[in-house]
């Protein structure tokens, strides 16, 4: 029993740290953007710094060897697609949306990811629904509620609770952030496939993704803007933002989230998503005096309610997760009657043959 509480406590602490970091990423990055920092350059620096952190760590953990980073053609293709959409496109949409909206809005929109992941997985045939199952219906209606909440945040402002910063383009910002949700969901699905087929372990996968995303993001930025002055870090806030999002926002969270999902499943990880919204909203409202509207609060609340309805619907599929040996080659289904196959990061991997 003591061991169970010890493992549970570590997983909870890890996810609290991850969501706190995500809130910090939104806050620090928003301040850097206000000072004129280019959002596309932040992505390049973020992934480059993450690679400089993750690569040496993976070498040290493997006693100076690099064979764990070896990839075949099929594995490399999957990793490249993951880096392109799950990181490069996703983070460029994220920082563009952050620039156009607010820190609290950005973290709230990320709560749509479980619902969007469910819809994409259903479309790809990775999810299966039983129309007579109450939990299956919960997944559908919870997803619709999440989308409705996001639309409320984007289209309805209401009266301002606090208004002191410049006017924001919330609709366009939400469009970019919804693009982030889609790409992030693809990242989860593709990462699950890569790990399950034993192409790479989570840390090695993170090394490859950060490396490829650095190159892809740099190429994208240079194609959009040839002005080399945008690469300059002019203020201390911009420097702190780059270091924070690179070392903690990518390097630390990638490892902690993969570690937690391997042990407790993606459902456990998703349960903590609203924490980043709460932290970011509280700090930006009380300290940074960021715009806050009634529509944003109502929409965020609706999204969180929808999120937990979806997670309740998915709970049956994880009912026996903690009872499984992490080295098993298959995921046990609850009573052998589960109506949903887990599309996110599974706790086990099988060799692709």
Phi, psi and omega per residue, in radians:
X1 nan -0.768 3.128
X2 -1.072 -0.675 3.116
X3 -1.126 -0.680 -3.140
X4 -1.104 -0.792 3.121
X5 -1.134 -0.596 3.108
X6 -1.140 -0.814 3.129
X7 -1.146 -0.722 3.138
X8 -1.122 -0.721 3.141
X9 -1.112 -0.696 3.118
X10 -1.125 -0.725 -3.141
X11 -1.145 -0.743 3.119
X12 -1.104 -0.797 3.129
X13 -1.057 -0.737 -3.139
X14 -1.049 -0.750 -3.104
X15 -1.285 -0.564 3.052
X16 -1.113 -0.735 3.099
X17 -1.095 -0.777 -3.127
X18 -1.051 -0.847 -3.105
X19 -1.202 -0.568 3.060
X20 -1.132 -0.695 3.101
X21 -1.133 -0.754 3.130
X22 -1.054 -0.688 3.072
X23 -1.111 -0.732 3.103
X24 -1.108 -0.658 3.096
X25 -1.036 -0.812 -3.129
X26 -1.110 -0.731 -3.076
X27 -1.234 -0.891 -3.125
X28 -1.109 -0.727 -3.119
X29 -1.150 -0.693 3.131
X30 -1.079 -0.703 3.111
X31 -1.134 -0.704 3.113
X32 -1.139 -0.691 3.128
X33 -1.146 -0.638 3.099
X34 -1.103 -0.461 3.132
X35 -1.571 0.189 3.027
X36 1.637 0.174 3.140
X37 -1.251 2.425 -3.111
X38 -1.278 2.216 -3.094
X39 -1.119 -0.538 -3.141
X40 -1.283 -0.565 3.108
X41 -1.195 -0.621 3.097
X42 -1.023 -0.698 3.141
X43 -1.083 -0.787 -3.132
X44 -1.081 -0.855 -3.139
X45 -1.119 -0.681 -3.133
X46 -1.052 -0.858 -3.103
X47 -1.261 -0.610 3.106
X48 -1.128 -0.783 3.105
X49 -1.145 -0.697 3.109
X50 -1.048 -0.728 3.115
X51 -1.101 -0.733 3.136
X52 -1.134 -0.380 3.089
X53 -1.545 -0.794 -3.014
X54 -1.312 -0.671 -3.082
X55 -1.081 -0.909 3.096
X56 -1.066 -0.629 3.136
X57 -1.099 -0.734 3.140
X58 -1.173 -0.606 3.108
X59 -1.191 -0.763 3.136
X60 -1.112 -0.733 -3.126
X61 -1.198 -0.357 3.115
X62 -1.885 0.449 3.027
X63 0.977 0.736 3.059
X64 1.439 0.032 -3.133
X65 -1.609 2.721 3.129
X66 -2.147 0.082 -3.097
X67 -1.138 -0.369 3.128
X68 -1.217 -0.234 3.137
X69 -1.640 0.008 -3.110
X70 -1.151 2.454 -3.119
X71 -2.418 2.455 3.002
X72 -1.499 -3.132 -3.097
X73 -1.089 -0.787 -3.115
X74 -1.167 -0.757 3.123
X75 -1.103 -0.732 -3.140
X76 -1.111 -0.680 3.121
X77 -1.059 -0.775 3.119
X78 -1.128 -0.728 -3.141
X79 -1.161 -0.685 3.134
X80 -1.102 -0.780 3.123
X81 -1.108 -0.687 3.120
X82 -1.101 -0.770 3.130
X83 -1.175 -0.607 -3.113
X84 -1.204 -0.957 -3.061
X85 -1.557 -0.792 -3.045
X86 -1.240 -0.390 -3.111
X87 -2.124 -1.004 -3.055
X88 -1.103 -1.006 -3.140
X89 -1.159 -0.761 -3.099
X90 -1.026 -0.861 -3.059
X91 -1.313 -0.526 3.046
X92 -1.164 -0.680 3.048
X93 -1.154 -0.683 -3.115
X94 -1.066 -0.903 -3.082
X95 -1.264 -0.515 3.057
X96 -1.201 -0.730 3.091
X97 -1.142 -0.660 3.100
X98 -1.115 -0.675 3.133
X99 -1.141 -0.605 -3.077
X100 -1.536 -0.283 -3.086
X101 -2.125 -2.139 -3.099
X102 -2.569 2.921 3.139
X103 -1.126 -0.765 -3.127
X104 -1.172 -0.704 3.091
X105 -1.078 -0.743 -3.114
X106 -1.083 -0.862 -3.126
X107 -1.170 -0.561 3.109
X108 -1.177 -0.705 -3.136
X109 -1.126 -0.474 3.133
X110 -1.203 -0.264 3.083
X111 -1.228 -0.165 3.083
X112 -1.343 -0.235 -3.001
X113 -1.003 -0.814 3.115
X114 -1.016 -0.721 3.129
X115 -1.175 -0.742 3.124
X116 -1.143 -0.687 3.097
X117 -1.058 -0.718 3.120
X118 -1.068 -0.790 -3.119
X119 -1.138 -0.760 3.128
X120 -1.123 -0.743 3.135
X121 -1.122 -0.637 3.092
X122 -1.138 -0.742 3.125
X123 -1.119 -0.653 -3.118
X124 -1.447 -0.054 3.140
X125 1.461 0.180 3.115
X126 -1.471 -0.299 3.075
X127 -1.933 2.521 3.062
X128 -2.235 2.338 -3.105
X129 -1.920 2.487 2.989
X130 -1.954 1.870 -3.000
X131 -1.082 -0.361 3.124
X132 -1.571 -0.030 -3.114
X133 -1.573 2.266 3.112
X134 -1.086 -0.676 -3.138
X135 -1.176 -0.625 3.094
X136 -1.137 -0.716 3.088
X137 -1.120 -0.624 3.118
X138 -1.088 -0.666 3.127
X139 -1.096 -0.708 -3.122
X140 -1.218 -0.914 -3.082
X141 -1.197 -0.608 3.087
X142 -1.095 -0.702 3.106
X143 -1.127 -0.752 3.110
X144 -1.099 -0.671 3.098
X145 -1.121 -0.737 3.094
X146 -1.015 -0.800 -3.133
X147 -1.133 -0.707 3.102
X148 -1.076 -0.710 3.098
X149 -1.116 -0.712 3.118
X150 -1.129 -0.689 3.105
X151 -1.141 -0.642 3.083
X152 -1.078 -0.751 3.135
X153 -1.115 -0.627 -3.063
X154 -1.410 -0.653 -2.960
X155 -1.827 -0.330 -3.086
X156 -2.136 2.046 3.123
X157 -1.584 -0.881 -3.031
X158 1.309 -2.923 -3.137
X159 -1.304 2.636 -3.129
X160 -1.452 2.234 3.024
X161 -1.349 -0.659 3.072
X162 -2.572 2.292 -3.108
X163 -2.424 1.825 -3.125
X164 -2.477 -0.344 -3.134
X165 -1.694 2.956 -3.080
X166 -1.046 2.695 3.137
X167 -1.032 2.512 -3.070
X168 -2.041 2.660 3.066
X169 -1.666 1.465 -3.015
X170 -1.185 -0.658 -3.094
X171 -1.117 -0.897 3.135
X172 -1.127 -0.673 3.098
X173 -1.059 -0.728 3.130
X174 -1.165 -0.583 3.090
X175 -1.093 -0.796 3.096
X176 -1.108 -0.726 -3.120
X177 -1.196 -0.566 3.063
X178 -1.184 -0.612 3.020
X179 -1.077 -0.646 3.055
X180 -1.061 -0.762 3.133
X181 -1.025 -0.770 -3.131
X182 -1.113 -0.835 -3.111
X183 -1.171 -0.670 3.123
X184 -1.132 -0.668 3.104
X185 -1.117 -0.725 3.070
X186 -1.094 -0.652 3.110
X187 -1.063 -0.753 3.127
X188 -1.101 -0.795 -3.106
X189 -1.141 -0.828 -3.128
X190 -1.147 -0.680 3.116
X191 -1.115 -0.671 3.087
X192 -1.078 -0.721 3.121
X193 -1.125 -0.777 -3.115
X194 -1.086 -0.816 -3.127
X195 -1.209 -0.693 -3.108
X196 -1.124 -0.640 -3.141
X197 -1.496 0.097 3.006
X198 1.134 0.512 3.056
X199 -1.217 -0.761 -3.129
X200 -2.601 2.693 2.985
X201 -1.407 2.857 -3.053
X202 -0.964 -0.719 -3.114
X203 -1.185 -0.772 3.111
X204 -1.112 -0.655 3.085
X205 -1.088 -0.732 3.119
X206 -1.097 -0.643 3.100
X207 -1.081 -0.851 -3.128
X208 -1.100 -0.766 -3.108
X209 -1.097 -0.800 -3.135
X210 -1.132 -0.643 3.130
X211 -1.147 -0.897 -3.117
X212 -1.180 -0.668 -3.134
X213 -1.145 -0.584 3.081
X214 -1.071 -0.817 -3.133
X215 -1.152 -0.830 -3.106
X216 -1.122 -0.727 -3.135
X217 -1.169 -0.660 3.112
X218 -1.138 -0.751 3.107
X219 -1.082 -0.780 3.133
X220 -1.064 -0.777 -3.119
X221 -1.130 -0.742 -3.139
X222 -1.167 -0.547 3.108
X223 -1.264 -0.578 -3.119
X224 -1.389 -0.723 -3.043
X225 -2.460 2.018 -3.123
X226 -1.506 -0.067 -3.121
X227 -1.281 1.991 -3.076
X228 -1.269 -0.229 -3.138
X229 -1.185 -0.376 -3.122
X230 -1.198 -0.291 -3.118
X231 -1.440 -0.163 -3.096
X232 -1.324 2.398 3.031
X233 -1.691 1.925 -2.963
X234 -1.722 -0.404 -3.071
X235 -2.219 2.850 3.108
X236 -1.151 -0.610 3.110
X237 -1.093 -0.721 3.120
X238 -1.136 -0.679 3.109
X239 -1.143 -0.806 3.131
X240 -1.075 -0.715 3.141
X241 -1.074 -0.792 3.140
X242 -1.082 -0.813 -3.135
X243 -1.137 -0.713 -3.100
X244 -1.174 -0.849 -3.091
X245 -1.205 -0.503 3.133
X246 -1.362 -0.928 -3.076
X247 -1.264 -0.817 -3.065
X248 -1.696 -0.796 -3.066
X249 -1.111 -0.539 3.098
X250 -2.001 -0.992 -3.058
X251 -0.992 -0.942 -3.075
X252 -1.290 -0.812 -3.070
X253 -1.165 -0.633 3.106
X254 -0.985 -0.820 -3.092
X255 -1.230 -0.834 -3.097
X256 -1.103 -0.701 -3.119
X257 -1.214 -0.740 3.093
X258 -1.105 -0.708 3.123
X259 -1.085 -0.755 -3.121
X260 -1.219 -0.758 -3.116
X261 -1.139 -0.637 3.090
X262 -1.058 -0.624 -3.051
X263 -1.623 -0.593 -3.022
X264 -2.122 -0.134 3.108
X265 1.605 2.815 -3.097
X266 -1.206 -0.531 3.105
X267 -1.025 -0.830 3.136
X268 -1.016 -0.736 3.135
X269 -1.126 -0.772 -3.093
X270 -1.145 -0.490 -3.132
X271 -1.035 -0.412 -3.084
X272 -1.639 -0.033 -3.090
X273 -0.927 -0.787 -3.105
X274 -1.118 -0.300 -3.117
X275 -1.058 -0.683 3.126
X276 -1.107 -0.663 3.104
X277 -1.096 -0.793 -3.124
X278 -1.081 -0.797 -3.111
X279 -1.140 -0.846 -3.100
X280 -1.118 -0.755 -3.131
X281 -1.110 -0.750 -3.126
X282 -1.102 -0.826 -3.100
X283 -1.167 -0.807 -3.092
X284 -1.203 -0.551 3.138
X285 -1.293 -0.811 -3.033
X286 -1.451 -0.601 -3.006
X287 -1.868 -0.805 -3.051
X288 -1.623 -0.145 3.096
X289 0.974 0.853 3.138
X290 -1.437 2.643 3.117
X291 -0.944 2.359 3.115
X292 -2.477 2.162 -3.076
X293 -2.022 2.738 3.096
X294 -1.052 -0.733 3.140
X295 -1.046 -0.638 3.129
X296 -1.169 -0.740 -3.141
X297 -1.157 -0.781 3.134
X298 -1.099 -0.801 3.135
X299 -1.084 -0.729 3.128
X300 -1.104 -0.717 3.115
X301 -1.100 -0.752 3.133
X302 -1.113 -0.727 3.115
X303 -1.053 -0.763 -3.120
X304 -1.138 -0.712 3.087
X305 -1.065 -0.823 3.119
X306 -1.061 -0.682 3.116
X307 -1.009 -0.820 -3.086
X308 -1.269 -0.443 3.021
X309 -1.176 -0.765 3.090
X310 -1.065 -0.785 -3.113
X311 -1.153 -0.606 3.051
X312 -1.113 -0.708 3.098
X313 -1.117 -0.572 -3.136
X314 -1.496 -0.191 -3.027
X315 -1.056 -0.579 -3.140
X316 -1.042 -0.583 -3.089
X317 -1.306 -0.244 -3.131
X318 -1.965 0.135 -2.995
X319 -0.979 -0.543 -3.109
X320 -1.943 0.282 -3.041
X321 -1.024 -0.799 -3.061
X322 -1.272 -0.174 -3.131
X323 -1.601 -0.103 -3.065
X324 -1.502 2.567 2.980
X325 -1.301 2.273 -3.078
X326 -1.124 -0.261 -3.125
X327 -1.697 0.072 3.105
X328 -1.136 2.722 -3.128
X329 -1.638 -0.013 3.135
X330 -2.553 2.749 3.136
X331 -1.703 2.182 -3.113
X332 -1.258 2.428 3.111
X333 -1.677 2.565 -3.121
X334 -1.182 2.051 -3.127
X335 0.979 0.266 -3.139
X336 1.224 0.235 -3.043
X337 -2.157 0.372 -3.077
X338 -1.109 2.507 -3.137
X339 -1.825 0.244 -3.086
X340 -2.538 2.275 3.067
X341 -1.693 2.242 -3.031
X342 -1.119 2.071 -3.106
X343 -1.649 -0.210 -3.063
X344 -1.544 -2.796 -3.095
X345 -1.156 1.934 3.120
X346 -1.374 2.841 3.139
X347 -1.449 -0.157 -3.110
X348 -2.299 2.834 -3.134
X349 -2.300 2.582 3.083
X350 -2.154 2.636 -3.096
X351 -1.348 2.287 3.099
X352 -1.331 2.149 -3.114
X353 -2.091 nan nan
